[in-house]
Amino acid sequence: MSRREIVVFGDMEVGGGTVTDDFISDVALAKVFRFLGKKKSPIDLVLNGDTFDFLKCPAADGTYPLQVTEQISLGKLERALRAHSKVIDALKSFLNGKNKNLYFTFGNHDLDLAFPKVQQRIVEVLKSKRVHFGWSYEQFNVHVEHGQQYDKLNRTNGALVQIGDTTVLNLSYSSLGVLESFMRVKEGNPFLERIHSRKEMFKLVPSLLRTLRWCGARQLFRQLYYDITRDPFRKTPRWLWRELWRRWLHNDWEVPDIVKVARKESGASLFVLGHLHHVYFEESDKLIVLPDTWRDEYLLDMHSLTLFPKNKYYARIFIEGSKFKGWKLVHVPITRSVLRFEDVVKDQMKYLALAAHEEGYWPAKLKRTA
Ligand SMILES: [Mn+2]
């Protein structure tokens, strides 16, 4: 009986090599991709959304435009390809293997993958026809999807939208808020933004929470202004007001629990999700697997006030004939230091550089813009 594997990575968030680029695990990830390429069995490699972090990657002039054209996305893509050529070369080597296919699903940070020229450019760089793009991967009763469509602030009705003669990205309320109000905070606090839980971290840095609340209030007023001026692309439905207000009031800066919603929606027997940056699995009438993120993130321990770099995982799903036979979550060990929170707060840039150095990644220079 024929055997094949579906291998899923979530939320890699490969960025443009700027200070807001949170992907530094080039060495470890490239090694896994090359290893998978050498395996004899057919493999469908699924990069499950937010593979590229177009959202937090500035345009060439250092700004974060709200109307993202194909040209802007192409520029961001070029910089990400250059900043992370090791990973791209490893994907090329994977595709050179026998019976290997690569799938990109769209996440909220890389809706840009829906632009035809962005797809063309990736196919051209990877030098392979076995590269596929879509909202989800659905084969052998396995459903792989990023999950932003189950998150009301992040969901969109299609990836692209027409404004006059121009096609631009159909950005969600959440993405517009990130670009309009929060990227400057991220640029000023590039390390602190990688730390979870946010709620606990804010207890130690109340000034950051104040800044965010101020940005949130400004964003609410902006939304009100668009509403009054009847900007057709910024209509504010009633539920959105409720949701924005609830989040502002309760200091809720987390992604909602999309697993509950997704569970109801899908008929597949195995469901792989991303977006939440959790490692998680659940087995009831159907199996739900979350293989976490490959972006550099930390868990804050409130007793010792130390930061533990999060582990990196991917999911392996085994298919025999056309039937689902089992699955495995693989942990990729990377040696990293545990950091003291108070040191990091004092000099975030120093510890960004240290983290990148420990992973063997060193971009030409950490800059504000590319
Ligand atoms: Mn996401």
Boltz pocket constraint, residues with backbone or C-beta under 6 A from the ligand:
constraints:
  - pocket:
      binder: B
      contacts: [[A, 50], [A, 107], [A, 108], [A, 109], [A, 146], [A, 148], [A, 274], [A, 275], [A, 276]]
      max_distance: 6.0
